C-alpha cells in the first residue's frame, strides 16, 4: 500500500517539474522572439540607412558627373574667351565710313570730260563721289508727268508699270540733292522724235547739269518696232539702257542692253510659262523668220526678174551667175557662200543673208522631221528692219512652236553695225520663256545683262561657218545637259526678264554692282511679342531636366549675331589667319574629344536660332523648351504663337539660358513658320516642331553639317516623292526608304535668306495653297530650295519621323493629310518651274553677281 502512494507522488512531482520547465522554455521563446524582432527591426533600419547612403552616393556621383561636365564646359568656355581676347588684340578692325561728297553746282570742274561721249567708261564718265560705298545707292526718278511737256506720249503700259515698279524699289529717294543716280523714263514712246528735240529735252532736265552724269536713260520696248532712240543724239555722260543699239551709240561696260518688256508689269510670272518637261520635245530644232533685204537688193532682184531682152550665150552665162549670187541659188552657191564668210570678204549684207537662207534649206532637208524651219512668214505679219531676220506672225503662234522645240535658232543681223535689235532680243526673250534652248549663230552677239549673267550655262553660241554642223552638234547633248540648260534659262527669265519690275530692278542692280555698293538688307518681319508691355511671364521653378548625354558638345558662349558682311577668306584657318575661325584644337587636330570642344569647319564661328511653331499645346511646348537648356551654339529661341488666344496667364516659362521670345502672329497659318523675323540675328535657323524630341548631340551634329552645306536644307525626318505611271502624277511618300528627296522642316536647319524668299519672293499661290490645306509648308520650302540650288537636301542621323502620343492636336493624324500632300506636290510643280525636288545633286553654276 505504501509503495503505490510514493509512486504517485513522484509522478506528480515530475509533471510539475515538466510544466515549470515548459513555462520556462516558453518564457525563453518569448524572450528570443522579442530579441529577434528587435534585431530584425535594427536590420531593417540599417538596410534603410544603407539604402539612403547608397542613394546619396549615387546622387553625389551624379552631381559629380554634372559638375565635372560643367567644369569641363566652363574650362572650355574660358579657353575660348581667352582665344577670342588674343584674337581681338591681333585683329581689331578700325573702319570709318568715308565722307560723302555732294555734287556741286558746276560738276564739270570735278571730272575731266572725255574727248567724246562715245569713249565713256564708268571711271571717266560716272561721278563716284555721289555714290559712296555706304550711301545706300539712292535713286531719284524723274516724274514723267512733270518733264514730258515737250516729249511724245509714253506707252500706257510702260508708263504705269515703270512708275509702279520704281515706287516699290528699296533704293527710291525723293531727294535729288542726295541721289546717286537719276532715272529718266524715255520710252517706249508713241510717235517719232527728232535728234535735235530729244537732245534739247535731255539738256533741259533739272539735274542734267550740263553733261548728264549719273543719269540713266531708260528706253524699254513693249513692241517690236522700237529701235535705237539715241542715234545722232549727244547723250553726254548718261548711261543708255535699251534693247536696240547701233555701233555708233553703244559703249561697252557703260550702256546696258535689256530685254523688251513683253510680260506682266510685276508680280508672279509662273502662270505665264509652260512646264520644262518633257526634256525632248517634238522638234529638235525650230526657226521661223524671214530675211529682210536691203532696198538695193530688192531693186536688183526686181531688175533681174524683169530683164526682157535677148542675150548671147556668154551674156546669159554671166546673167545666171549674177542671179545665183543675188538669190543664193545655183551650182556655184556653196563656194561663193564660203567666200562670203571669210573675214577678209567685202560681200554685202544681202548676199550673206541669201547664203544663210540656202544653208538653212539644206539644214531642214538634212534633219527631216526633227527640224521645223520656216524661211518665209507666208503672208503673216513681218516685223524687223533691213538686214535682220524678221519676226513672223503673232506671239501666240510663235509660243506654240517654241513650246514644242528643244532648241531654237537665233540669227544675228547681217549688218554688223547693229549691236542689238529689239527683234533679236524678242526672239531671245521668247525662247527662254517657253523653254526652247537658244542656239545663236554668230560670235558677235550681245545679250541682256551680259556682264553679270553667265549665258554660257543657258545658251549656245556657234560661229556662223558651223551652220552646216548644227545637226551633229545638237545630237551630242544628253537629257541631263538639256535639262540643265533649259532650267538655267528659265531661272534667268523668271528672275531678270519676267516683268517690267524685274527688268528695272535688274538694271539698278547691275549699276549698283558696278559701283560695288552693298545691296540693301532684305525685308524682315517685325517680331511683336504675344505679351503686352505690363505683363511679366511667370518663371518655372524646380530642378532642371537631366542631360541626355555626358559628352561636352561645345562651349557655352555669350550670344553674338552672324556677321552682316564678310569678306571671303581663302587662307586656311588652321594657321589662325582668319578672324573668327575655331579650328579643332587650334589647328593641331585631334580625336572625338578635341573635335567636340571646337566648332571647327571652313567658316568662322557662329550660332543658330531655334524657331518653334506651336498651337494649343502649352504643356508639350514647355517640355520642349526645357530640353533646350545648355544647348551649345544656341543664340535665341523664337516661339511662333499660332494660337489666336494668348498663353495662359499662369503658364510658367523655363529659363533656358538664352532669350526666349514668344512672337504674336496675325492669323493662324503654317506660313508663319518661315517669316524672316527681325529677331533672328543668325544666318542659321533650326525650324523645329514643339513635339519633336531631338537630343543635344543630334542638334549639334546637324548644325555642323549645315555649316558646310549652307545652301541646303539639313535635317532629320526624310521623305520622298514617287511617280505614278498609271495616273501620270506625283505622290508624296513617308514610308521608310533607302531614298529621299525631302527633309521635313519640323526638324531642319536652313539659311534665314530662304525665309525671305519663301515669304516675299515665292509665288503667292503656293502660300495660299498652304493656307487652304493647313498643310504642305515643309514641301513648299523643299521645292523652293531645290528650285534655287538644284541640289537635294541632306538628312542626318537615322531619324525618320517623330511621334508624340500624348500630343492633343496633330495635323498629320487627319485622314486627308496625305491626300492633301499628294495634291500639293503636283500643284507646286508648275509654280516652281522645276520638275520636283532632287534625289541627287545638280549643277548650280552661274555667274550671277547681283
C-alpha positions in Angstrom: 0.0 0.0 0.0 2.7 2.5 0.9 4.7 1.7 -2.2 1.9 2.8 -4.6 1.5 6.1 -2.7 5.1 7.0 -3.2 5.0 6.3 -6.9 2.0 8.6 -7.4 3.8 11.4 -5.6 6.8 11.1 -7.8 4.8 11.3 -10.9 3.0 14.4 -9.6 6.3 16.0 -8.9 7.8 15.1 -12.3 4.7 16.6 -14.0 5.1 19.8 -12.0 8.7 20.0 -13.0 7.9 19.5 -16.6 5.3 22.1 -16.5 7.7 24.5 -14.9 10.3 23.6 -17.5 7.8 24.2 -20.3 6.8 27.5 -18.9 10.4 28.5 -18.6 11.1 27.4 -22.1 8.0 29.4 -23.2 9.4 32.5 -21.5 12.7 31.9 -23.2 10.9 31.6 -26.6 9.1 34.8 -26.0 12.3 36.5 -24.9 14.2 35.1 -28.0 11.3 36.2 -30.3 11.4 39.7 -28.8 15.1 39.8 -29.3 14.7 38.6 -32.9 12.1 41.2 -33.6 14.4 43.8 -32.2 17.3 42.6 -34.3 15.0 42.5 -37.4 13.9 46.0 -36.7 17.5 47.0 -36.3 18.4 45.2 -39.5 15.7 46.9 -41.5 16.7 50.2 -40.0 20.3 49.5 -41.0 19.2 48.5 -44.5 17.1 51.6 -44.9 20.1 53.6 -43.7 22.4 51.8 -46.2 19.9 52.4 -49.0 19.8 56.0 -48.1 23.5 56.2 -48.1 23.6 54.4 -51.4 21.1 56.8 -52.9 23.1 59.7 -51.6 26.3 58.2 -53.0 24.6 57.9 -56.4 23.3 61.4 -56.1 26.7 62.7 -55.3 28.2 60.6 -58.1 25.6 62.1 -60.5 26.3 65.6 -59.2 30.0 64.9 -59.6 29.5 63.9 -63.2 27.4 67.0 -63.8 29.9 69.2 -62.0 32.7 67.6 -63.8 30.9 68.3 -67.2 30.2 71.8 -66.1 33.8 72.4 -65.0 35.0 71.0 -68.3 32.5 73.2 -70.2 33.5 76.3 -68.1 37.1 75.5 -68.8 36.4 75.2 -72.5 34.4 78.4 -72.4 37.3 80.2 -70.6 39.8 78.8 -73.2 37.5 80.1 -76.0 37.2 83.5 -74.3 41.0 83.7 -73.9 41.4 82.7 -77.5 38.9 85.4 -78.5 40.7 88.0 -76.4 44.0 87.3 -78.0 42.3 87.2 -81.4 40.7 90.6 -80.8 44.1 92.1 -79.8 45.6 90.9 -83.1 42.7 91.9 -85.3 40.7 94.9 -84.3 39.2 96.4 -87.4 39.0 100.2 -87.4 36.6 101.2 -90.1 35.3 104.7 -90.5 32.6 105.4 -93.1 34.0 107.6 -95.9 32.9 111.2 -96.1 30.2 111.7 -98.6 30.7 114.4 -101.3 27.6 116.1 -102.7 27.7 117.3 -106.3 28.5 120.9 -106.7 26.6 123.4 -108.9 29.3 123.2 -111.6 30.3 119.5 -111.5 32.4 119.8 -114.7 35.2 121.1 -112.5 35.4 117.8 -110.7 36.0 115.3 -113.5 37.8 115.9 -116.8 35.4 115.1 -119.6 36.3 112.5 -122.3 37.0 113.8 -125.8 33.7 112.4 -126.9 30.7 110.7 -125.1 31.4 107.7 -127.3 34.5 107.0 -125.2 32.6 107.0 -121.9 33.6 104.4 -119.3 32.4 104.2 -115.7 35.7 105.7 -114.5 35.7 108.6 -116.9 32.0 109.5 -117.1 30.4 108.5 -113.9 30.7 110.6 -110.7 31.6 108.2 -108.0 31.7 110.9 -105.4 27.9 110.9 -105.3 27.8 107.1 -104.6 29.8 106.4 -101.5 30.1 102.7 -100.5 27.9 103.5 -97.6 25.4 105.7 -99.4 22.8 103.0 -99.8 22.5 103.7 -103.6 19.7 106.3 -103.6 17.9 106.6 -107.0 15.9 109.7 -108.0 13.2 109.1 -110.6 12.0 112.0 -112.8 8.2 112.1 -112.7 7.2 111.7 -116.3 4.2 113.9 -115.7 6.4 116.8 -114.7 9.0 116.6 -117.5 7.0 115.4 -120.5 5.7 118.8 -121.7 7.7 118.7 -125.0 8.0 115.0 -125.1 5.9 112.5 -127.1 3.4 110.5 -125.0 4.7 107.2 -123.5 3.1 103.8 -124.0 0.5 103.5 -121.2 1.6 100.1 -120.1 5.3 101.1 -119.9 4.5 104.3 -118.1 2.3 102.7 -115.4 4.4 99.6 -114.9 7.7 101.6 -114.6 6.2 104.1 -112.2 4.6 101.4 -110.0 7.8 99.3 -110.1 10.0 102.2 -109.1 7.6 103.1 -106.3 8.2 99.7 -104.7 12.0 99.8 -105.2 14.0 99.9 -102.0 16.5 102.4 -103.4 14.0 105.1 -104.4 14.5 108.6 -103.0 12.6 111.8 -103.2 15.7 113.9 -102.5 17.6 114.7 -105.8 20.4 116.5 -103.9 21.4 113.3 -102.2 20.8 110.9 -105.1 23.4 108.6 -106.5 21.8 108.2 -109.9 18.9 109.8 -111.7 16.4 107.6 -113.7 14.7 109.1 -116.8 11.9 107.1 -118.5 12.5 107.7 -122.2 10.3 105.1 -123.8 8.6 103.3 -125.3 7.2 106.5 -126.9 4.3 106.9 -129.3 5.4 108.6 -132.5 8.8 109.9 -133.5 11.2 112.4 -132.1 14.0 114.2 -134.0 17.5 114.0 -132.6 17.6 117.8 -132.0 14.4 117.8 -130.0 15.5 114.8 -128.0 18.8 116.4 -127.2 17.1 119.6 -126.2 14.8 117.6 -123.9 17.7 115.9 -122.2 19.7 119.1 -121.6 16.7 120.8 -120.1 16.3 118.2 -117.4 16.5 119.9 -113.9 19.5 117.8 -112.7 21.3 117.2 -116.1 24.0 119.7 -115.0 25.5 120.1 -118.5 26.6 116.6 -119.2 24.0 114.2 -117.7 26.4 112.4 -115.5 24.9 109.7 -113.3 21.7 109.7 -115.4 20.1 106.5 -116.6 18.1 106.9 -119.8 15.7 104.1 -119.7 14.1 103.2 -123.0 12.2 99.9 -122.6 10.4 98.3 -125.5 6.9 97.0 -125.4 6.6 96.4 -129.2 8.9 95.1 -131.8 9.2 98.3 -133.9 11.2 100.1 -131.2 14.7 101.0 -132.4 17.7 102.8 -131.1 16.3 106.1 -129.8 19.6 107.8 -129.3 21.2 107.7 -132.8 22.8 111.1 -133.6 21.9 112.3 -130.1 24.6 113.7 -127.8 23.7 111.9 -124.6 26.7 113.2 -122.7 27.7 111.0 -119.7 24.3 109.4 -119.3 24.0 105.6 -119.2 21.8 104.3 -122.1 19.5 101.4 -121.3 17.5 99.8 -124.1 17.2 96.7 -126.3 18.3 98.1 -129.6 21.8 99.6 -130.1 23.9 100.6 -133.1 27.7 100.7 -133.0 27.6 104.4 -133.1 25.8 104.6 -129.7 26.7 101.5 -127.7 29.5 101.9 -125.2 30.6 98.5 -123.8 30.8 98.4 -120.0 28.8 101.6 -119.7 25.5 101.2 -121.5 23.2 98.3 -120.7 21.3 96.0 -123.1 17.9 94.9 -121.7 15.2 92.6 -122.9 11.9 94.0 -124.1 9.0 94.1 -121.6 6.7 91.6 -123.1 5.2 90.2 -120.0 3.4 91.4 -116.9 4.0 94.7 -115.1 5.0 92.9 -111.9 4.1 90.1 -109.5 4.3 86.3 -110.0 5.0 85.1 -113.6 4.7 81.3 -113.2 1.2 81.2 -114.8 2.7 82.7 -118.0 5.1 79.9 -118.7 4.8 76.2 -119.8 6.4 73.3 -117.8 10.0 72.4 -118.6 9.2 68.8 -119.2 9.3 66.7 -121.3 13.0 67.1 -121.8 13.0 66.2 -125.5 10.2 67.8 -127.4 8.5 67.2 -130.8 11.1 69.2 -132.8 14.8 69.1 -132.1 15.3 72.5 -133.7 13.0 75.2 -134.9 13.2 78.5 -136.7 10.6 80.8 -138.2 11.6 84.0 -139.8 12.1 85.9 -143.0 15.2 87.7 -144.1 14.5 91.4 -144.7 16.7 92.5 -147.6 18.0 96.0 -148.3 16.3 98.3 -150.7 19.3 97.8 -153.0 18.9 94.1 -153.2 15.2 94.4 -153.7 15.8 96.7 -156.7 18.4 94.4 -158.1 16.2 91.3 -157.7 13.3 93.0 -159.4 15.6 94.2 -162.2 16.9 90.7 -162.9 13.4 89.1 -162.9 12.2 91.8 -165.3 15.0 91.5 -167.8 13.2 91.0 -171.2 15.8 91.2 -173.9 17.8 88.6 -175.8 21.3 87.7 -174.6 24.0 85.8 -176.3 25.5 82.7 -174.8 28.3 84.4 -172.8 25.9 87.2 -171.6 23.4 84.6 -170.5 26.0 82.7 -168.5 27.1 85.8 -166.7 23.5 86.7 -166.1 22.7 83.3 -164.5 25.8 83.6 -162.3 24.8 87.1 -161.1 21.3 85.9 -160.4 22.6 82.9 -158.4 24.8 85.2 -156.3 21.9 87.5 -155.6 19.3 84.9 -154.8 21.6 82.4 -153.1 21.0 79.6 -155.6 22.8 77.6 -158.3 25.7 75.2 -158.5 28.4 77.7 -157.5 26.5 78.8 -154.4 28.4 76.8 -151.9 31.8 78.1 -152.9 30.7 81.6 -153.3 29.0 81.5 -149.9 32.1 80.2 -148.2 33.9 83.3 -149.5 31.2 85.4 -148.0 32.1 84.1 -144.6 35.7 84.8 -145.0 36.7 87.6 -142.6 38.5 89.3 -145.5 35.4 89.2 -147.7 33.8 92.5 -148.6 30.5 90.9 -149.6 27.4 92.9 -148.9 24.9 92.0 -146.2 22.1 91.0 -148.5 24.2 88.3 -150.3 25.3 86.9 -146.9 21.7 86.7 -145.9 20.9 84.7 -149.1 23.7 82.3 -148.4 22.4 81.7 -144.9 18.9 81.0 -146.3 20.4 78.4 -148.6 22.2 76.7 -145.8 19.0 76.7 -143.7 17.2 75.0 -146.5 19.8 72.3 -146.6 19.6 72.0 -142.8 15.9 71.4 -143.0 16.4 68.7 -145.6 19.2 67.0 -143.6 17.2 66.9 -140.3 13.9 66.0 -141.8 11.0 65.9 -139.3 13.5 66.8 -136.4 13.6 70.3 -137.6 10.9 72.9 -138.2 12.4 75.6 -140.4 10.2 78.2 -142.0 12.1 80.8 -144.0 9.1 82.8 -145.0 6.3 84.3 -143.0 3.8 83.0 -145.6 1.7 86.1 -145.6 1.8 86.6 -141.8 2.9 89.8 -140.2 6.7 90.5 -140.6 8.4 92.8 -138.0 12.0 94.0 -138.3 14.5 96.2 -140.1 16.7 95.8 -143.0 19.4 93.0 -142.9 17.9 91.3 -139.9 15.7 88.2 -139.6 12.2 89.4 -139.4 9.8 88.1 -136.7 6.8 86.3 -138.2 3.3 86.1 -137.0 1.7 86.7 -133.7 3.2 85.9 -130.3 0.7 83.1 -129.7 1.7 81.2 -132.9 5.4 81.6 -132.0 4.9 80.4 -128.5 3.2 77.2 -129.7 6.1 76.4 -131.9 8.7 77.2 -129.2 6.9 75.1 -126.6 7.3 72.1 -129.0 11.0 72.8 -129.7 14.0 71.5 -127.8 16.3 74.1 -129.4 15.6 77.3 -131.4 17.9 79.0 -133.8 18.7 82.7 -133.4 20.4 84.6 -136.2 22.2 87.9 -135.8 21.6 90.7 -138.3 23.9 90.6 -141.3 24.6 94.3 -140.8 27.5 94.4 -138.3 26.7 97.9 -137.4 23.7 96.6 -135.5 24.9 95.6 -132.0 21.4 94.6 -130.8 17.9 94.8 -132.1 14.5 94.6 -130.5 13.6 91.8 -132.9 16.6 89.7 -131.8 16.0 90.4 -128.1 12.3 89.5 -128.6 13.3 86.1 -130.1 15.7 85.5 -127.3 13.1 86.5 -124.7 10.5 84.2 -126.1 12.9 81.2 -126.4 13.9 81.5 -122.7 10.3 81.9 -121.7 9.0 78.8 -123.4 12.0 76.6 -122.6 13.5 76.3 -126.0 17.2 76.5 -125.7 18.7 79.3 -127.8 21.3 78.4 -130.4 22.9 81.7 -131.5 24.7 81.8 -134.9 27.4 84.4 -134.7 30.1 85.1 -132.1 29.5 88.9 -132.0 26.3 88.6 -130.0 25.3 90.9 -127.2 22.8 89.5 -124.7 20.9 91.3 -121.9 22.8 91.9 -118.7 25.8 90.0 -120.2 28.2 91.4 -117.7 26.6 89.8 -114.7 24.8 86.7 -116.1 26.7 83.7 -117.4 24.8 82.9 -120.5 27.1 80.0 -121.3 25.1 77.8 -118.9 21.7 78.6 -120.7 22.5 79.2 -124.4 24.9 78.0 -127.1 26.8 80.4 -129.4 28.3 79.0 -132.6 30.4 80.6 -135.3 28.4 81.2 -138.5 30.5 78.7 -140.5 29.3 76.0 -138.2 25.8 76.2 -139.5 26.2 73.0 -141.5 27.3 71.1 -138.4 24.3 72.1 -136.2 22.5 68.7 -136.6 25.6 66.8 -135.3 26.2 69.3 -132.6 22.7 69.2 -131.1 22.5 65.4 -131.1 25.5 65.2 -128.8 23.6 66.6 -125.8 22.2 64.2 -123.2 18.9 64.6 -121.4 20.8 65.9 -118.3 22.5 68.6 -120.4 19.3 69.7 -122.0 17.5 69.8 -118.6 20.4 71.9 -117.1 20.5 74.4 -119.9 16.7 74.8 -120.0 16.3 75.2 -116.3 19.1 77.8 -116.1 17.5 79.7 -118.9 14.1 79.6 -117.3 15.6 80.7 -114.0 17.2 83.7 -115.7 14.0 84.6 -117.4 11.9 84.4 -114.2 14.4 86.3 -112.2 15.5 89.1 -114.6 13.1 89.1 -117.6 9.7 88.1 -116.4 8.1 91.5 -115.7 8.8 95.2 -116.0 9.6 95.4 -112.3 12.2 92.6 -112.6 13.9 94.3 -115.6 14.0 97.6 -113.8 15.3 96.0 -110.6 18.0 94.2 -112.6 19.1 97.4 -114.3 19.6 99.1 -111.0 21.3 96.1 -109.5 23.8 96.0 -112.4 24.7 99.6 -111.9 24.9 99.1 -108.1 27.2 96.1 -108.7 29.5 98.2 -110.9 29.7 100.8 -108.1 30.5 98.0 -105.6 27.7 99.3 -103.2 26.3 96.6 -101.0 22.7 95.6 -101.6 20.0 96.9 -99.2 19.1 94.4 -96.5 16.3 92.1 -97.3 12.9 92.7 -95.9 12.3 91.4 -92.4 9.1 90.7 -90.5 8.6 92.6 -87.2 8.6 90.3 -84.1 5.8 91.5 -82.0 5.6 89.9 -78.5 2.5 88.0 -77.6 2.7 89.6 -74.2 1.7 93.2 -73.5 4.3 95.6 -72.0 2.9 95.3 -68.5 2.7 91.5 -68.3 5.5 89.6 -66.7 5.6 85.9 -67.6 6.0 83.5 -64.7 9.2 81.7 -64.3 9.4 77.9 -63.9 10.8 76.7 -60.6 12.3 73.3 -59.7 15.3 71.2 -60.9 16.5 71.2 -64.4 15.9 68.0 -66.5 18.7 65.5 -66.5 21.1 65.9 -69.5 20.7 63.1 -72.1 24.5 62.8 -72.6 27.6 63.3 -70.6 29.6 64.4 -73.6 30.8 68.0 -73.8 29.3 69.2 -77.1 30.9 72.7 -77.2 31.4 75.8 -75.2 28.5 77.8 -73.8 29.4 81.1 -75.4 28.0 84.6 -75.0 25.4 85.4 -77.6 26.6 87.1 -80.8 24.8 87.6 -84.2 26.0 86.4 -87.6 28.2 88.9 -89.4 26.3 91.1 -91.7 29.1 91.3 -94.3 32.1 89.1 -94.5 35.0 89.1 -96.9 35.9 85.8 -98.4 39.0 84.4 -96.6 41.0 82.0 -98.8 43.8 81.3 -96.3 43.3 78.3 -94.2 42.0 78.9 -90.7 44.4 76.3 -89.3 47.1 78.9 -89.3 45.0 81.3 -87.3 44.9 83.7 -90.3 41.2 84.1 -90.4 39.4 86.1 -87.8 36.7 84.2 -86.0 37.8 80.7 -87.1 37.7 77.9 -84.4 39.8 75.1 -85.9 39.9 71.8 -84.0 42.4 72.1 -81.1 43.7 75.4 -82.7 44.7 73.6 -85.8 46.6 70.7 -84.3 43.6 68.3 -84.8 42.6 65.5 -82.5 40.1 62.8 -81.8 36.5 62.9 -80.8 37.1 64.9 -77.6 39.0 67.6 -79.3 36.5 67.7 -82.2 33.6 68.2 -79.7 35.4 71.0 -78.0 35.8 73.2 -81.1 33.3 74.2 -83.7 35.8 73.8 -86.5 34.7 73.9 -90.1 35.5 76.1 -93.1 33.6 79.1 -91.8 34.1 81.4 -88.8 32.3 80.7 -85.6 28.6 81.3 -85.5 25.4 80.4 -83.6 21.9 79.4 -84.6 18.3 80.4 -83.7 15.5 78.0 -83.0 12.1 78.8 -84.4 9.4 76.7 -82.8 5.8 76.7 -84.1 3.1 75.9 -81.6 -0.7 75.7 -81.4 -2.8 74.9 -78.3 -0.1 72.6 -76.7 1.2 74.5 -73.8 2.5 71.5 -71.8 4.1 70.0 -74.8 5.7 73.4 -75.6 7.1 73.9 -72.1 8.6 70.4 -72.1 10.2 71.0 -75.4 11.7 74.3 -74.2 13.1 72.7 -71.0 15.1 70.2 -73.1 17.0 73.1 -74.8 18.8 74.3 -71.7 22.5 74.1 -72.0 22.5 73.6 -75.8 25.8 74.8 -77.2 25.8 77.4 -80.0 22.2 78.4 -79.4 21.6 82.1 -79.8 17.9 82.5 -79.2 14.6 80.7 -79.3 11.6 82.2 -81.1 8.2 80.6 -80.3 5.8 81.4 -83.1 2.4 81.5 -81.2 0.0 80.4 -83.9 -3.0 80.3 -81.5 -5.4 83.3 -81.7 -5.7 83.2 -77.9 -2.7 84.3 -75.8 -0.9 81.9 -73.5 -2.4 81.1 -70.1 -1.5 83.8 -67.5 -0.4 81.1 -65.1 1.8 79.3 -67.6 5.4 79.1 -66.2 8.2 79.5 -68.7 11.5 77.8 -68.2 14.8 79.6 -68.0 16.9 78.0 -70.8 20.0 80.3 -70.6 19.2 82.3 -73.8 16.5 84.8 -74.7 13.1 83.3 -75.2 10.7 85.3 -77.4 7.1 84.4 -78.0 6.0 86.0 -81.3 2.4 87.0 -81.9 1.1 86.2 -85.4 -1.6 88.0 -87.4 -3.5 84.7 -88.0 -3.2 81.0 -87.7 -1.0 80.0 -90.7 1.7 77.4 -91.2 3.5 80.0 -93.4 4.3 81.9 -90.1 7.0 79.3 -89.5 9.1 80.8 -92.3 8.6 84.5 -91.8 12.0 86.3 -91.7 11.6 87.8 -88.2 13.8 90.6 -87.4 14.6 89.0 -84.0 16.5 86.3 -85.9 20.1 87.5 -85.7 21.8 84.5 -87.1 22.1 83.0 -90.6 21.4 79.5 -89.3 17.8 78.7 -88.4 16.6 75.5 -86.8 13.0 75.1 -87.5 11.5 72.6 -85.1 8.1 71.4 -84.0 7.1 71.6 -80.4 6.6 67.8 -80.4 10.0 67.0 -82.0 12.4 65.5 -79.4 16.0 65.8 -80.5 19.0 65.2 -78.3 21.6 67.9 -78.0 24.2 65.8 -79.8 21.8 65.3 -82.7 21.2 69.1 -83.0 24.9 70.0 -82.8 25.7 67.4 -85.4 23.1 68.7 -87.7 24.4 72.3 -87.2 28.0 71.2 -88.0 26.8 69.6 -91.2 24.7 72.6 -92.2 27.7 74.9 -91.8 29.5 73.0 -94.6 26.3 72.9 -96.8 24.8 76.3 -96.1 22.7 76.4 -99.3 20.8 73.2 -98.5 18.2 72.1 -96.0 19.9 69.9 -93.5 17.6 67.9 -91.1 16.3 64.7 -89.7 13.0 63.3 -90.9 13.3 62.3 -94.6 10.5 61.8 -97.2 10.5 61.2 -100.9 8.2 61.7 -103.9 7.3 58.9 -106.3 5.9 58.9 -109.8 2.7 57.1 -110.5 2.9 55.8 -114.1 -0.7 54.7 -114.2 -2.2 58.2 -113.4 0.9 60.2 -114.5 1.1 62.1 -111.3 3.5 62.5 -108.3 2.8 61.0 -104.9 4.2 62.0 -101.5 5.6 59.1 -99.7 6.5 58.8 -96.0 7.4 55.2 -95.9 10.8 54.1 -94.7 13.0 54.0 -97.7 16.6 54.0 -98.9 16.0 57.1 -101.0 14.7 60.5 -100.0 14.1 63.8 -101.8 12.8 66.0 -99.0 13.7 66.8 -95.4 10.7 67.9 -93.3 11.2 71.3 -91.7 9.7 70.1 -88.5 13.3 69.5 -87.6 15.7 71.0 -90.0 18.4 73.7 -90.5 18.1 76.3 -93.3 19.5 79.7 -94.1 17.5 82.7 -93.0 17.6 84.0 -96.5 15.3 81.2 -97.6 12.7 82.5 -95.1 12.8 85.8 -97.0 12.4 84.1 -100.4 9.6 81.9 -99.1 7.6 84.8 -97.7 8.2 87.6 -100.2 9.6 86.1 -103.5 8.0 82.6 -103.9 4.7 82.7 -105.8 1.8 83.7 -103.6 -0.3 80.8 -105.0 1.9 78.4 -103.1 1.4 80.1 -99.7 -2.3 80.3 -100.5 -2.4 76.6 -101.1 -0.6 76.0 -97.7 -3.3 78.1 -96.0 -6.1 76.3 -97.9 -4.9 72.9 -96.7 -3.2 73.9 -93.4 -0.5 71.6 -94.7 2.5 71.3 -97.1 4.6 74.3 -95.9 7.5 71.9 -95.5 7.1 70.5 -99.0 6.9 74.1 -100.3 10.2 75.0 -98.7 11.9 71.9 -100.1 10.6 72.9 -103.6 11.9 76.4 -103.2 15.4 75.4 -102.1 15.7 72.7 -104.8 14.5 75.2 -107.4 17.1 77.7 -106.5 20.1 75.4 -105.8 19.3 72.4 -108.0 20.5 70.4 -105.0 18.7 67.9 -102.8 18.5 68.3 -99.0 20.8 66.5 -96.6 19.5 64.1 -94.0 21.5 63.5 -90.8 21.2 60.7 -88.2 18.9 57.7 -88.5 15.8 59.7 -87.6 12.9 59.2 -90.0 10.0 60.5 -88.0 8.9 61.9 -84.7 6.0 60.6 -82.6 4.1 62.4 -79.9 1.4 60.0 -78.5 0.4 62.5 -75.8 0.0 65.5 -78.1 -3.6 66.7 -78.1 -3.5 68.1 -81.6 -1.6 66.6 -84.5 -2.3 67.7 -88.1 -0.8 64.5 -89.6 -3.4 62.4 -87.8 -6.1 63.8 -90.1 -7.3 61.3 -92.7 -6.9 63.7 -95.5 -3.3 64.7 -94.5 -1.5 62.5 -97.1 -4.1 63.1 -99.9 -3.5 66.9 -99.5 0.2 66.4 -99.7 -0.2 64.5 -103.0 -2.2 67.5 -104.3 0.4 69.9 -103.1 3.2 68.0 -104.9 1.5 68.3 -108.2 0.4 71.9 -107.7 3.8 73.1 -106.8 5.5 71.8 -109.9 4.3 74.4 -112.4 4.6 77.2 -109.9 8.3 76.5 -109.3 9.0 75.6 -112.9 11.1 72.7 -111.7 10.2 69.1 -112.1 10.2 68.1 -108.5 12.8 68.2 -105.8 16.0 66.3 -106.5 17.1 62.9 -105.5 20.7 63.6 -106.4 23.0 66.6 -106.8 22.7 69.1 -109.6 24.8 71.7 -111.2 24.0 75.1 -109.8 26.5 77.2 -111.7 26.2 80.6 -113.0 28.0 83.9 -112.6 25.1 85.8 -111.1 26.8 88.6 -109.2 23.7 90.6 -108.4 
